[in-house]
Each structure stands twice: as C-alpha cells, then as structure tokens.
Amino acid sequence: MSTKKILLLAGDFAEDYETMVPFQALTMLGYQVDAVCPDKAAGDTVKTAIHDFEGDQTYTEKPGHLFALTADFASVKVEDYVGLVVPGGRAPEYLRLNERVLEIVQGFAAADKPIAAVCHGAQLLAAAGILKGRECSAYPACGPDVRMAGGTYIDIPADQVHVQGNLVTAPAWPSHPRWLAAFVNVLGARIEL
C-alpha cells in the first residue's frame, strides 16, 4: 500500500501553530506531508510567526520557529496528493502573488480534492478564484476577501469549523481539534480508539 500524500503550502511568516500542528498531526496519522514553499527546496526553512489574541483590535505577532520544508516546490504535481493544507498567518498574502501557487490551488479544487484552509488561508483561496458560490470561514478580517471572490463568508467562533463539500475552513488555530478532525473525515480516513 502506498503512502497517501498531503501538500502543505508554507511560506515565511505563516502562523506557527497553523503550520506545525497540521504537519505533525497528519504525519502522526500516517500521511506523508510535503511542506513546500515557492523558490525553496526540501531542507530549506521558512520563518513562522506566533499570532495570539490578547484583547487588541487584531492579533499580536511574535517570532515563531524555523520550519523545515520536506519537499521541493518545483516538483509539485496535484495528482500526487490526496489533499491540500493552507495555513494562515501572513504567508498567504504573499503566496497569492505566485501564479504557480494559484494553479496548484485551482488544481485541487478542479479535482474536488479536500482542501483545508485556516485563518488568512482564505486569501489564497480567494486569489485562486475557487470561492465563487462557496461558503468559507476565515479570520474575520478576511471576510471581505471571501465576499469579493464571490463566496459567502461564514462567521463562526474561533474554535469552530465550517465544511462545505471538499472545503474545510476555520477562523484560527483554536479550531485545530475540530478543523483537523473535519479534514481527516473529508479525506475519508477512519480513526478508531
């Protein structure tokens, strides 16, 4: 039996928890998680940022970890993967400027493969043009991006998840337990205790 592969689109200043936790959890479940970033190869690193909610009008940001990439961006082929993870943070703001990244996201959507996006990950989905007629949760500041892309922004608490077909979205890292459980369910995996 071959290992099922998940693609994780990383970038500098992706939210630390939203990058590390899905990578580790999906790896623990037996998936091969290929973490990639444009213009980088396996073994290169990206800087992450830790975003927290401390009562300000928006999140605060602190330096995170260096996150090691596990595959070469240049070799990504959508057909090799069963699902896509798009972490939030500031990375999606820049990743959406890369045409190849947009093609990859569009490829997953066209193939109706599971896509999990959290927080600012919706910016990348919007830029790829895959939200028209779709429902999507995200960090509240990304609501306008979702609506401008023709989607319906779903405003839910930070620890909740929204699923519509192959699209699994959530507002922020407090949703990880529900977001990852929903993504694994859409992937068709069964976990028995």
N, C-alpha and C positions, 0 to 999 in steps of 0.2 A: 504494500500500500504506500502510495507516495504521500509526502507531507503536504498539507494544504497551506498555501501561502497567502499572507495578508500584506498589503502595501500600506506603509505609514509615511505620509508626506511631512517631512520635518523641515525646519528652517531656523535660522538664527532668531532667537527671542520668541520661539514657540513657548507656550506655557509649560513649565517643567512637569507638573503633575499630569497634564493632559497629553504629554508625550511619553513620559516614563511609565505611568501606570498602565495604559493600554498595551504598551510594548511588553511589559513584564507579565501582565495577566494573560494576554493572548499566547505568549510563549509558554507560560505555565500550562495552558490548555492543550499544548501540542502543535500549535500553528507555528510556521516559520514566518516571522515578521521581518520583512525587508524595509528598514528605515532608510529613506533616501532624501536627498536634497539636491536641487539643481547645481550643476558645476562642481559636485563633490562625489567622492568615491567611498567605497567601503573602508572603514578605518578612520576616515576624516571625522571631525566633530562639528557640532553646532552648539552655540551657547543658548541655554534656556533661561527663562525668567520665571520667577515665582510671583503670581498675582494673588492678592488677598483682598478681602472685603473687610475694611476696618472703619466703616462709617462715613467715608468720604463720598463725594458725588460719583466717583468711579473707583475702580480697583487701584490698589497700590502695586508697585513693581519693585522687586528685589532681584539681585543676581541669582540665577539658578545653577545648575550643573552643566558640565560639558557632556553632551550626549553623543555617543559614538554611533555613526551610521553603519549599517550592516550590509548594504548593497550599493551598487553603482547606479546612479540616476540614469545614466546614458543607456543602460541595458534594460530598462523597464519595458515590459510588454504586458498590457492589460490582460491578455488571455492567459497569462501565467498565474493570475491571482483570483482568489475567491471573494475578496472583499477589500475595501479601502477605509483607512482611518485618517481623518483630517483633524489634527489638534488645533486648538485656538492659540491665543496669545497674539503677538504682533506679526508672527511669520506669515499668516495668510494674506496680510496686507501687501507683502512683497511677492509672495509666491504667485499671486494672481496676475502679476505682470509678466510671467513666463508662459509663453504660448504652449510649450510642451507640457507644462503642468496642467493647463486648461484642457489640452487634448486628452490627457490621462483621465482627468475627472469626467470629461464628456464620454470617454470610452467606457468607464464603469457604469455611467448612467444609461448609455445606449444598450449595454449588455444586461441591464437590470440586475447588476451585482450589488450586494449590500454595501452601503456607504454609511459610515458613522462619522458625524461631524459634531464638534462641541465648541461652545463659546464663539470666538471670532472665525471659526472654520467656515461659517456660513458666508463670509466674504468671498471665499474661494469658490463655493458652490454658486453664488450669485454671479460672479465674474465668468464662470464657465457656462452660464446660461442654462442651468439644469433645474432651476426652481420654478419656472413658469407653470402655473396651475398646481403647484405642490405646496404642502404645508411644511414649515420648518421652524424649529425653535433655535434660539441662539442667545448670546449675551444681548441684553436689551438694546444696547447701542447699535447693534447690527440689524435691528428690526427694519429700519428704513432700507437697508441693502436688500433684504429679503423681499420687501414690497416692491421696490424699484425693479427687481428682477422678475416681477410677475408672480411672486409667491405669496402665500399667506403666512404672516409671522404669527407663531403660536407663543404667547406669553405665559410661561409656567414658572413655578418656583425653581430656584437654582439647584435643588436636589431631585428634580423630576426629569422625565424623558418623554419625547414625542416620537412615535413611529408611524410612518405612512409608507406602506409597501416596503421597498428596499431601503428607504431613507430613515436613519436613526439619528435624531438630533437632540441636543440638550444645551442648557444655558451656560453651564460652568462645571468645574471639577467636582463640586459637591454632589453632582449627579452620577459620578462614576459607578457606584454599585448598580443602579438601575440602567444607566446608559450601556455599560458593558454587557450586562445580562440580556438586554434587549438586542444588542448587536449580535451576540452569540446565538440567540434564538433565531434571528433573521438569517444567520449563516447556516442554520439547520443543525447545529451541534446539540447534543443531549448531555446534560450533566446529571449524574445520579449519585446520591450520597447514601 
